[in-house]
Amino acid sequence: MTSANCAPVQVALGRRYYFSASHRLHSSELSEEENCRIYGKCNNPYGHGHNYILEATVTGPVNPATGMIANLAELDAFVEREVLDAFDHKSLNEDVEAFREKVPTTEYLCIEIYRRLKAFPAAKLLRIRVEETSNNSFEYSGEPDRQVGQREGTKP
Ligand code: NI
């Protein structure tokens, strides 16, 4: 796919991963009343769980010898080590250092996962997408103005 006259072909590769975790939406910057009003039942002191779907998209040149951007086994091992081992069947508030102080909304979850995966050595991390429920999904591409999403608890 390469020649002396043109750059290697860039292709994006998306791979899906699954993890289950609990969280409680509670901001230390808000009063008890505000937390209750803003987060509703998601502010329940005992938390609740989600079956999250994570899609990590990487991009890079297609290696002319292998026909691939990156070896999926390498990506899987990296995501497992950096994200799944840390988040799966865990309390995001209690078990993940980043959420001791920061409210574990899926917006912040995307940013934290992006931070953990951007060091993937074999390709460039393009985007993180997290589905919190079948109605809510969030994306982060490393630039604050590119986050999109819908608040949990709103109508589909
Ligand atoms: Ni939730």
Backbone and ligand atoms as CSV (ligand in chain L), in Angstrom:
chain,resi,resn,atom,element,x,y,z
A,1,MET,N,N,0.817,-1.201,0.000
A,1,MET,CA,C,0.000,0.000,0.000
A,1,MET,C,C,0.855,1.257,0.000
A,2,THR,N,N,2.151,1.094,-0.014
A,2,THR,CA,C,3.001,2.280,-0.010
A,2,THR,C,C,3.794,2.314,-1.304
A,3,SER,N,N,4.239,3.480,-1.623
A,3,SER,CA,C,5.147,3.613,-2.741
A,3,SER,C,C,6.099,4.737,-2.392
A,4,ALA,N,N,7.053,4.956,-3.235
A,4,ALA,CA,C,8.023,6.019,-2.958
A,4,ALA,C,C,7.354,7.386,-2.971
A,5,ASN,N,N,6.195,7.495,-3.635
A,5,ASN,CA,C,5.583,8.809,-3.839
A,5,ASN,C,C,4.420,9.126,-2.911
A,6,CYS,N,N,3.938,8.175,-2.136
A,6,CYS,CA,C,2.796,8.497,-1.280
A,6,CYS,C,C,2.993,7.938,0.125
A,7,ALA,N,N,2.329,8.634,1.070
A,7,ALA,CA,C,2.435,8.232,2.471
A,7,ALA,C,C,1.697,6.911,2.670
A,8,PRO,N,N,2.063,6.169,3.709
A,8,PRO,CA,C,1.346,4.925,3.997
A,8,PRO,C,C,-0.133,5.195,4.253
A,9,VAL,N,N,-0.981,4.263,3.902
A,9,VAL,CA,C,-2.420,4.408,4.110
A,9,VAL,C,C,-2.722,4.334,5.602
A,10,GLN,N,N,-3.498,5.323,6.080
A,10,GLN,CA,C,-3.896,5.357,7.492
A,10,GLN,C,C,-5.300,4.764,7.622
A,11,VAL,N,N,-5.458,3.854,8.543
A,11,VAL,CA,C,-6.759,3.249,8.783
A,11,VAL,C,C,-7.031,3.294,10.282
A,12,ALA,N,N,-8.308,3.466,10.644
A,12,ALA,CA,C,-8.681,3.444,12.063
A,12,ALA,C,C,-9.213,2.061,12.427
A,13,LEU,N,N,-8.847,1.605,13.587
A,13,LEU,CA,C,-9.261,0.287,14.080
A,13,LEU,C,C,-10.004,0.477,15.393
A,14,GLY,N,N,-11.260,0.029,15.463
A,14,GLY,CA,C,-12.043,0.090,16.700
A,14,GLY,C,C,-12.176,-1.302,17.285
A,15,ARG,N,N,-11.995,-1.393,18.575
A,15,ARG,CA,C,-12.088,-2.693,19.250
A,15,ARG,C,C,-12.932,-2.514,20.498
A,16,ARG,N,N,-13.857,-3.427,20.733
A,16,ARG,CA,C,-14.766,-3.293,21.872
A,16,ARG,C,C,-14.344,-4.174,23.040
A,17,TYR,N,N,-14.556,-3.626,24.229
A,17,TYR,CA,C,-14.242,-4.346,25.464
A,17,TYR,C,C,-15.416,-4.151,26.424
A,18,TYR,N,N,-15.496,-5.020,27.392
A,18,TYR,CA,C,-16.647,-5.017,28.302
A,18,TYR,C,C,-16.152,-5.072,29.741
A,19,PHE,N,N,-16.756,-4.249,30.585
A,19,PHE,CA,C,-16.470,-4.379,32.008
A,19,PHE,C,C,-17.694,-3.933,32.804
A,20,SER,N,N,-17.784,-4.483,34.002
A,20,SER,CA,C,-18.874,-4.128,34.910
A,20,SER,C,C,-18.274,-3.420,36.109
A,21,ALA,N,N,-18.910,-2.332,36.506
A,21,ALA,CA,C,-18.386,-1.593,37.656
A,21,ALA,C,C,-19.525,-0.844,38.331
A,22,SER,N,N,-19.306,-0.509,39.592
A,22,SER,CA,C,-20.307,0.283,40.297
A,22,SER,C,C,-19.793,1.707,40.488
A,23,HIS,N,N,-20.730,2.609,40.659
A,23,HIS,CA,C,-20.331,3.971,40.981
A,23,HIS,C,C,-21.458,4.672,41.740
A,24,ARG,N,N,-21.058,5.760,42.346
A,24,ARG,CA,C,-22.033,6.654,42.974
A,24,ARG,C,C,-21.721,8.055,42.471
A,25,LEU,N,N,-22.738,8.729,41.940
A,25,LEU,CA,C,-22.529,10.096,41.475
A,25,LEU,C,C,-22.739,11.043,42.651
A,26,HIS,N,N,-21.648,11.603,43.102
A,26,HIS,CA,C,-21.680,12.514,44.246
A,26,HIS,C,C,-20.484,13.435,44.123
A,27,SER,N,N,-20.743,14.717,44.052
A,27,SER,CA,C,-19.666,15.693,43.889
A,27,SER,C,C,-19.383,16.395,45.208
A,28,SER,N,N,-18.117,16.408,45.587
A,28,SER,CA,C,-17.735,17.094,46.833
A,28,SER,C,C,-17.861,18.614,46.681
A,29,GLU,N,N,-18.047,19.079,45.452
A,29,GLU,CA,C,-18.198,20.525,45.223
A,29,GLU,C,C,-19.642,20.991,45.390
A,30,LEU,N,N,-20.529,20.037,45.573
A,30,LEU,CA,C,-21.951,20.379,45.701
A,30,LEU,C,C,-22.447,20.022,47.095
A,31,SER,N,N,-23.509,20.690,47.528
A,31,SER,CA,C,-24.116,20.362,48.817
A,31,SER,C,C,-24.872,19.036,48.703
A,32,GLU,N,N,-25.237,18.489,49.859
A,32,GLU,CA,C,-26.018,17.237,49.870
A,32,GLU,C,C,-27.309,17.412,49.061
A,33,GLU,N,N,-27.939,18.574,49.264
A,33,GLU,CA,C,-29.206,18.852,48.582
A,33,GLU,C,C,-29.015,18.946,47.057
A,34,GLU,N,N,-27.941,19.635,46.673
A,34,GLU,CA,C,-27.661,19.762,45.233
A,34,GLU,C,C,-27.313,18.413,44.620
A,35,ASN,N,N,-26.514,17.622,45.330
A,35,ASN,CA,C,-26.172,16.286,44.826
A,35,ASN,C,C,-27.429,15.457,44.590
A,36,CYS,N,N,-28.328,15.525,45.569
A,36,CYS,CA,C,-29.567,14.755,45.489
A,36,CYS,C,C,-30.430,15.242,44.320
A,37,ARG,N,N,-30.502,16.560,44.164
A,37,ARG,CA,C,-31.338,17.126,43.100
A,37,ARG,C,C,-30.746,16.832,41.714
A,38,ILE,N,N,-29.438,16.972,41.583
A,38,ILE,CA,C,-28.798,16.839,40.262
A,38,ILE,C,C,-28.663,15.377,39.841
A,39,TYR,N,N,-28.237,14.535,40.771
A,39,TYR,CA,C,-27.957,13.148,40.389
A,39,TYR,C,C,-29.121,12.196,40.664
A,40,GLY,N,N,-30.107,12.655,41.461
A,40,GLY,CA,C,-31.278,11.825,41.717
A,40,GLY,C,C,-30.902,10.485,42.321
A,41,LYS,N,N,-31.467,9.408,41.770
A,41,LYS,CA,C,-31.225,8.085,42.358
A,41,LYS,C,C,-29.776,7.649,42.183
A,42,CYS,N,N,-29.049,8.267,41.255
A,42,CYS,CA,C,-27.630,7.930,41.064
A,42,CYS,C,C,-26.766,8.433,42.217
A,43,ASN,N,N,-27.385,9.237,43.123
A,43,ASN,CA,C,-26.687,9.731,44.309
A,43,ASN,C,C,-26.896,8.808,45.518
A,44,ASN,N,N,-27.670,7.750,45.340
A,44,ASN,CA,C,-27.875,6.736,46.369
A,44,ASN,C,C,-26.540,6.373,47.036
A,45,PRO,N,N,-26.455,6.449,48.376
A,45,PRO,CA,C,-25.159,6.244,49.041
A,45,PRO,C,C,-24.510,4.900,48.739
A,46,TYR,N,N,-25.309,3.903,48.396
A,46,TYR,CA,C,-24.739,2.570,48.176
A,46,TYR,C,C,-24.358,2.318,46.723
A,47,GLY,N,N,-24.587,3.304,45.861
A,47,GLY,CA,C,-24.146,3.176,44.473
A,47,GLY,C,C,-25.016,2.234,43.657
A,48,HIS,N,N,-24.621,2.017,42.428
A,48,HIS,CA,C,-25.323,1.124,41.513
A,48,HIS,C,C,-24.335,0.731,40.423
A,49,GLY,N,N,-24.703,-0.274,39.631
A,49,GLY,CA,C,-23.729,-0.797,38.676
A,49,GLY,C,C,-24.126,-0.587,37.230
A,50,HIS,N,N,-23.130,-0.690,36.367
A,50,HIS,CA,C,-23.356,-0.656,34.919
A,50,HIS,C,C,-22.510,-1.728,34.247
A,51,ASN,N,N,-23.026,-2.244,33.142
A,51,ASN,CA,C,-22.224,-3.083,32.261
A,51,ASN,C,C,-21.725,-2.165,31.148
A,52,TYR,N,N,-20.534,-1.656,31.325
A,52,TYR,CA,C,-19.982,-0.680,30.388
A,52,TYR,C,C,-19.445,-1.371,29.140
A,53,ILE,N,N,-19.599,-0.696,28.021
A,53,ILE,CA,C,-18.954,-1.137,26.784
A,53,ILE,C,C,-17.959,-0.057,26.389
A,54,LEU,N,N,-16.727,-0.462,26.244
A,54,LEU,CA,C,-15.650,0.466,25.879
A,54,LEU,C,C,-15.222,0.179,24.446
A,55,GLU,N,N,-15.181,1.213,23.631
A,55,GLU,CA,C,-14.603,1.044,22.302
A,55,GLU,C,C,-13.380,1.950,22.202
A,56,ALA,N,N,-12.242,1.321,21.992
A,56,ALA,CA,C,-10.986,2.061,21.813
A,56,ALA,C,C,-10.673,2.056,20.321
A,57,THR,N,N,-10.445,3.248,19.764
A,57,THR,CA,C,-10.103,3.363,18.341
A,57,THR,C,C,-8.682,3.883,18.211
A,58,VAL,N,N,-7.889,3.125,17.485
A,58,VAL,CA,C,-6.505,3.544,17.235
A,58,VAL,C,C,-6.321,3.719,15.734
A,59,THR,N,N,-5.319,4.479,15.385
A,59,THR,CA,C,-5.066,4.704,13.967
A,59,THR,C,C,-3.565,4.666,13.698
A,60,GLY,N,N,-3.256,4.396,12.458
A,60,GLY,CA,C,-1.845,4.366,12.083
A,60,GLY,C,C,-1.716,3.841,10.673
A,61,PRO,N,N,-0.527,3.815,10.182
A,61,PRO,CA,C,-0.299,3.298,8.829
A,61,PRO,C,C,-0.461,1.780,8.794
A,62,VAL,N,N,-0.958,1.300,7.677
A,62,VAL,CA,C,-1.059,-0.151,7.499
A,62,VAL,C,C,0.344,-0.679,7.198
A,63,ASN,N,N,0.773,-1.592,8.052
A,63,ASN,CA,C,2.081,-2.196,7.836
A,63,ASN,C,C,2.038,-3.046,6.570
A,64,PRO,N,N,2.862,-2.734,5.578
A,64,PRO,CA,C,2.759,-3.454,4.312
A,64,PRO,C,C,3.079,-4.944,4.427
A,65,ALA,N,N,3.852,-5.300,5.428
A,65,ALA,CA,C,4.210,-6.717,5.579
A,65,ALA,C,C,3.075,-7.525,6.202
A,66,THR,N,N,2.391,-6.932,7.210
A,66,THR,CA,C,1.336,-7.683,7.910
A,66,THR,C,C,-0.057,-7.332,7.410
A,67,GLY,N,N,-0.200,-6.181,6.768
A,67,GLY,CA,C,-1.526,-5.723,6.357
A,67,GLY,C,C,-2.331,-5.179,7.521
A,68,MET,N,N,-1.687,-4.942,8.657
A,68,MET,CA,C,-2.411,-4.507,9.858
A,68,MET,C,C,-1.826,-3.204,10.397
A,69,ILE,N,N,-2.669,-2.477,11.173
A,69,ILE,CA,C,-2.193,-1.278,11.880
A,69,ILE,C,C,-1.427,-1.717,13.120
A,70,ALA,N,N,-2.048,-2.637,13.852
A,70,ALA,CA,C,-1.476,-3.100,15.120
A,70,ALA,C,C,-1.989,-4.509,15.361
A,71,ASN,N,N,-1.249,-5.246,16.097
A,71,ASN,CA,C,-1.653,-6.600,16.448
A,71,ASN,C,C,-2.756,-6.534,17.512
A,72,LEU,N,N,-3.904,-7.119,17.222
A,72,LEU,CA,C,-5.028,-7.059,18.165
A,72,LEU,C,C,-4.666,-7.667,19.512
A,73,ALA,N,N,-3.846,-8.696,19.500
A,73,ALA,CA,C,-3.460,-9.327,20.770
A,73,ALA,C,C,-2.674,-8.340,21.637
A,74,GLU,N,N,-1.872,-7.506,20.994
A,74,GLU,CA,C,-1.110,-6.500,21.754
A,74,GLU,C,C,-2.052,-5.439,22.323
A,75,LEU,N,N,-3.026,-5.017,21.502
A,75,LEU,CA,C,-3.998,-4.024,21.976
A,75,LEU,C,C,-4.819,-4.616,23.129
A,76,ASP,N,N,-5.266,-5.846,22.958
A,76,ASP,CA,C,-6.063,-6.502,24.009
A,76,ASP,C,C,-5.286,-6.573,25.326
A,77,ALA,N,N,-4.036,-6.971,25.233
A,77,ALA,CA,C,-3.228,-7.107,26.448
A,77,ALA,C,C,-3.028,-5.753,27.121
A,78,PHE,N,N,-2.854,-4.721,26.301
A,78,PHE,CA,C,-2.642,-3.372,26.846
A,78,PHE,C,C,-3.903,-2.864,27.549
A,79,VAL,N,N,-5.050,-3.020,26.878
A,79,VAL,CA,C,-6.323,-2.559,27.462
A,79,VAL,C,C,-6.641,-3.359,28.722
A,80,GLU,N,N,-6.364,-4.638,28.682
A,80,GLU,CA,C,-6.638,-5.470,29.852
A,80,GLU,C,C,-5.792,-5.010,31.045
A,81,ARG,N,N,-4.532,-4.753,30.781
A,81,ARG,CA,C,-3.636,-4.362,31.870
A,81,ARG,C,C,-3.967,-2.958,32.391
A,82,GLU,N,N,-4.217,-2.019,31.479
A,82,GLU,CA,C,-4.369,-0.617,31.871
A,82,GLU,C,C,-5.775,-0.248,32.338
A,83,VAL,N,N,-6.775,-0.960,31.824
A,83,VAL,CA,C,-8.154,-0.554,32.135
A,83,VAL,C,C,-8.962,-1.695,32.772
A,84,LEU,N,N,-9.073,-2.807,32.097
A,84,LEU,CA,C,-10.008,-3.834,32.556
A,84,LEU,C,C,-9.618,-4.388,33.925
A,85,ASP,N,N,-8.346,-4.653,34.129
A,85,ASP,CA,C,-7.908,-5.174,35.431
A,85,ASP,C,C,-8.220,-4.182,36.551
A,86,ALA,N,N,-8.159,-2.907,36.225
A,86,ALA,CA,C,-8.359,-1.863,37.245
A,86,ALA,C,C,-9.835,-1.558,37.488
A,87,PHE,N,N,-10.693,-1.760,36.468
A,87,PHE,CA,C,-12.086,-1.304,36.572
A,87,PHE,C,C,-13.114,-2.430,36.702
A,88,ASP,N,N,-12.809,-3.596,36.149
A,88,ASP,CA,C,-13.852,-4.626,36.084
A,88,ASP,C,C,-14.184,-5.181,37.476
A,89,HIS,N,N,-15.491,-5.187,37.786
A,89,HIS,CA,C,-15.988,-5.645,39.079
A,89,HIS,C,C,-15.370,-4.854,40.229
A,90,LYS,N,N,-15.237,-3.559,39.999
A,90,LYS,CA,C,-14.701,-2.680,41.033
A,90,LYS,C,C,-15.710,-1.564,41.309
A,91,SER,N,N,-15.482,-0.916,42.457
A,91,SER,CA,C,-16.190,0.329,42.731
A,91,SER,C,C,-15.330,1.449,42.172
A,92,LEU,N,N,-15.850,2.190,41.200
A,92,LEU,CA,C,-15.039,3.265,40.616
A,92,LEU,C,C,-14.660,4.289,41.681
A,93,ASN,N,N,-15.604,4.587,42.587
A,93,ASN,CA,C,-15.335,5.591,43.625
A,93,ASN,C,C,-14.250,5.134,44.597
A,94,GLU,N,N,-14.311,3.857,44.968
A,94,GLU,CA,C,-13.426,3.370,46.033
A,94,GLU,C,C,-12.119,2.784,45.515
A,95,ASP,N,N,-12.176,2.149,44.358
A,95,ASP,CA,C,-11.028,1.353,43.902
A,95,ASP,C,C,-10.143,2.044,42.874
A,96,VAL,N,N,-10.637,3.126,42.274
A,96,VAL,CA,C,-9.851,3.800,41.230
A,96,VAL,C,C,-9.415,5.169,41.765
A,97,GLU,N,N,-8.124,5.315,41.883
A,97,GLU,CA,C,-7.549,6.523,42.499
A,97,GLU,C,C,-8.117,7.821,41.900
A,98,ALA,N,N,-8.271,7.829,40.588
A,98,ALA,CA,C,-8.720,9.058,39.899
A,98,ALA,C,C,-10.110,9.506,40.366
A,99,PHE,N,N,-10.903,8.570,40.904
A,99,PHE,CA,C,-12.275,8.904,41.286
A,99,PHE,C,C,-12.469,9.024,42.796
A,100,ARG,N,N,-11.369,9.082,43.510
A,100,ARG,CA,C,-11.486,9.332,44.964
A,100,ARG,C,C,-12.059,10.724,45.188
A,101,GLU,N,N,-11.625,11.670,44.364
A,101,GLU,CA,C,-12.073,13.050,44.514
A,101,GLU,C,C,-13.026,13.468,43.404
A,102,LYS,N,N,-12.845,12.874,42.228
A,102,LYS,CA,C,-13.614,13.292,41.058
A,102,LYS,C,C,-14.848,12.400,40.902
A,103,VAL,N,N,-15.975,13.001,40.568
A,103,VAL,CA,C,-17.217,12.227,40.438
A,103,VAL,C,C,-17.111,11.299,39.207
A,104,PRO,N,N,-17.404,9.999,39.386
A,104,PRO,CA,C,-17.188,9.045,38.290
A,104,PRO,C,C,-18.323,9.019,37.259
A,105,THR,N,N,-18.576,10.177,36.669
A,105,THR,CA,C,-19.494,10.209,35.535
A,105,THR,C,C,-18.810,9.526,34.353
A,106,THR,N,N,-19.578,9.196,33.352
A,106,THR,CA,C,-18.956,8.534,32.200
A,106,THR,C,C,-18.131,9.513,31.376
A,107,GLU,N,N,-18.415,10.812,31.495
A,107,GLU,CA,C,-17.537,11.811,30.884
A,107,GLU,C,C,-16.118,11.673,31.439
A,108,TYR,N,N,-16.029,11.682,32.764
A,108,TYR,CA,C,-14.708,11.566,33.392
A,108,TYR,C,C,-14.114,10.174,33.174
A,109,LEU,N,N,-14.992,9.168,33.092
A,109,LEU,CA,C,-14.496,7.813,32.830
A,109,LEU,C,C,-13.809,7.750,31.459
A,110,CYS,N,N,-14.418,8.378,30.461
A,110,CYS,CA,C,-13.793,8.435,29.123
A,110,CYS,C,C,-12.414,9.092,29.194
A,111,ILE,N,N,-12.337,10.185,29.916
A,111,ILE,CA,C,-11.073,10.924,30.001
A,111,ILE,C,C,-10.012,10.080,30.710
A,112,GLU,N,N,-10.421,9.400,31.776
A,112,GLU,CA,C,-9.469,8.564,32.515
A,112,GLU,C,C,-8.993,7.389,31.657
A,113,ILE,N,N,-9.916,6.791,30.913
A,113,ILE,CA,C,-9.526,5.662,30.047
A,113,ILE,C,C,-8.614,6.159,28.930
A,114,TYR,N,N,-8.929,7.319,28.374
A,114,TYR,CA,C,-8.063,7.900,27.342
A,114,TYR,C,C,-6.657,8.115,27.906
A,115,ARG,N,N,-6.600,8.676,29.103
A,115,ARG,CA,C,-5.306,8.940,29.738
A,115,ARG,C,C,-4.503,7.640,29.893
A,116,ARG,N,N,-5.195,6.569,30.259
A,116,ARG,CA,C,-4.507,5.295,30.469
A,116,ARG,C,C,-4.068,4.640,29.166
A,117,LEU,N,N,-4.833,4.847,28.097
A,117,LEU,CA,C,-4.539,4.115,26.854
A,117,LEU,C,C,-3.712,4.898,25.842
A,118,LYS,N,N,-3.529,6.187,26.081
A,118,LYS,CA,C,-2.838,6.981,25.052
A,118,LYS,C,C,-1.385,6.567,24.864
A,119,ALA,N,N,-0.846,5.833,25.829
A,119,ALA,CA,C,0.555,5.388,25.709
A,119,ALA,C,C,0.687,4.088,24.909
A,120,PHE,N,N,-0.410,3.601,24.338
A,120,PHE,CA,C,-0.301,2.357,23.549
A,120,PHE,C,C,0.796,2.535,22.497
A,121,PRO,N,N,1.814,1.681,22.548
A,121,PRO,CA,C,2.989,1.965,21.720
A,121,PRO,C,C,2.842,1.641,20.229
A,122,ALA,N,N,1.912,0.757,19.869
A,122,ALA,CA,C,1.913,0.264,18.491
A,122,ALA,C,C,1.070,1.095,17.517
A,123,ALA,N,N,0.231,1.997,18.032
A,123,ALA,CA,C,-0.606,2.833,17.167
A,123,ALA,C,C,-1.045,4.051,17.967
A,124,LYS,N,N,-1.583,5.047,17.250
A,124,LYS,CA,C,-2.010,6.282,17.928
A,124,LYS,C,C,-3.452,6.144,18.399
A,125,LEU,N,N,-3.690,6.475,19.663
A,125,LEU,CA,C,-5.060,6.432,20.173
A,125,LEU,C,C,-5.858,7.587,19.584
A,126,LEU,N,N,-6.947,7.261,18.914
A,126,LEU,CA,C,-7.756,8.277,18.237
A,126,LEU,C,C,-8.948,8.699,19.094
A,127,ARG,N,N,-9.599,7.714,19.694
A,127,ARG,CA,C,-10.862,8.033,20.378
A,127,ARG,C,C,-11.210,6.940,21.376
A,128,ILE,N,N,-11.850,7.369,22.455
A,128,ILE,CA,C,-12.443,6.449,23.429
A,128,ILE,C,C,-13.945,6.682,23.420
A,129,ARG,N,N,-14.685,5.612,23.324
A,129,ARG,CA,C,-16.143,5.708,23.386
A,129,ARG,C,C,-16.607,4.735,24.461
A,130,VAL,N,N,-17.463,5.217,25.355
A,130,VAL,CA,C,-17.977,4.351,26.415
A,130,VAL,C,C,-19.498,4.389,26.385
A,131,GLU,N,N,-20.096,3.220,26.320
A,131,GLU,CA,C,-21.549,3.095,26.477
A,131,GLU,C,C,-21.812,2.743,27.927
A,132,GLU,N,N,-22.581,3.601,28.558
A,132,GLU,CA,C,-22.925,3.388,29.966
A,132,GLU,C,C,-24.194,2.544,30.065
A,133,THR,N,N,-25.145,2.873,29.198
A,133,THR,CA,C,-26.379,2.093,29.069
A,133,THR,C,C,-26.649,2.003,27.569
A,134,SER,N,N,-27.713,1.307,27.220
A,134,SER,CA,C,-28.029,1.206,25.795
A,134,SER,C,C,-28.467,2.553,25.215
A,135,ASN,N,N,-28.770,3.524,26.106
A,135,ASN,CA,C,-29.205,4.844,25.638
A,135,ASN,C,C,-28.129,5.922,25.712
A,136,ASN,N,N,-27.092,5.681,26.498
A,136,ASN,CA,C,-26.087,6.726,26.722
A,136,ASN,C,C,-24.722,6.295,26.226
A,137,SER,N,N,-24.093,7.147,25.429
A,137,SER,CA,C,-22.705,6.882,25.068
A,137,SER,C,C,-21.930,8.188,25.096
A,138,PHE,N,N,-20.644,8.073,25.330
A,138,PHE,CA,C,-19.766,9.234,25.505
A,138,PHE,C,C,-18.480,8.991,24.727
A,139,GLU,N,N,-17.930,10.067,24.193
A,139,GLU,CA,C,-16.691,9.935,23.424
A,139,GLU,C,C,-15.698,10.984,23.878
A,140,TYR,N,N,-14.435,10.611,23.830
A,140,TYR,CA,C,-13.382,11.579,24.144
A,140,TYR,C,C,-12.202,11.334,23.226
A,141,SER,N,N,-11.701,12.410,22.643
A,141,SER,CA,C,-10.602,12.292,21.683
A,141,SER,C,C,-9.385,13.094,22.117
A,142,GLY,N,N,-9.329,13.439,23.368
A,142,GLY,CA,C,-8.157,14.136,23.865
A,142,GLY,C,C,-8.275,15.646,23.807
A,143,GLU,N,N,-9.411,16.157,23.321
A,143,GLU,CA,C,-9.627,17.603,23.283
A,143,GLU,C,C,-10.958,17.878,23.961
A,144,PRO,N,N,-10.968,18.772,24.952
A,144,PRO,CA,C,-12.164,18.984,25.754
A,144,PRO,C,C,-13.409,19.335,24.944
A,145,ASP,N,N,-13.230,20.060,23.824
A,145,ASP,CA,C,-14.429,20.473,23.086
A,145,ASP,C,C,-14.964,19.368,22.177
A,146,ARG,N,N,-14.362,18.168,22.241
A,146,ARG,CA,C,-14.869,17.096,21.383
A,146,ARG,C,C,-15.624,16.032,22.173
A,147,GLN,N,N,-15.862,16.281,23.455
A,147,GLN,CA,C,-16.636,15.327,24.236
A,147,GLN,C,C,-18.113,15.481,23.874
A,148,VAL,N,N,-18.783,14.387,23.694
A,148,VAL,CA,C,-20.220,14.441,23.447
A,148,VAL,C,C,-20.893,13.407,24.340
A,149,GLY,N,N,-22.163,13.572,24.560
A,149,GLY,CA,C,-22.832,12.562,25.358
A,149,GLY,C,C,-24.156,13.047,25.868
A,150,GLN,N,N,-24.795,12.174,26.615
A,150,GLN,CA,C,-26.113,12.460,27.153
A,150,GLN,C,C,-26.090,12.039,28.602
A,151,ARG,N,N,-26.659,12.826,29.457
A,151,ARG,CA,C,-26.615,12.533,30.878
A,151,ARG,C,C,-27.422,11.280,31.222
A,152,GLU,N,N,-26.827,10.486,32.082
A,152,GLU,CA,C,-27.510,9.310,32.585
A,152,GLU,C,C,-28.835,9.709,33.250
A,153,GLY,N,N,-29.871,8.959,33.063
A,153,GLY,CA,C,-31.125,9.255,33.712
A,153,GLY,C,C,-32.069,10.097,32.893
A,154,THR,N,N,-31.594,10.633,31.779
A,154,THR,CA,C,-32.489,11.399,30.930
A,154,THR,C,C,-33.268,10.448,30.023
A,155,LYS,N,N,-34.308,10.943,29.446
A,155,LYS,CA,C,-35.139,10.098,28.575
A,155,LYS,C,C,-34.356,9.733,27.315
A,156,PRO,N,N,-34.610,8.538,26.771
A,156,PRO,CA,C,-33.900,8.132,25.572
A,156,PRO,C,C,-34.185,9.052,24.387
L,1,NI,NI,NI,-24.780,5.203,36.846
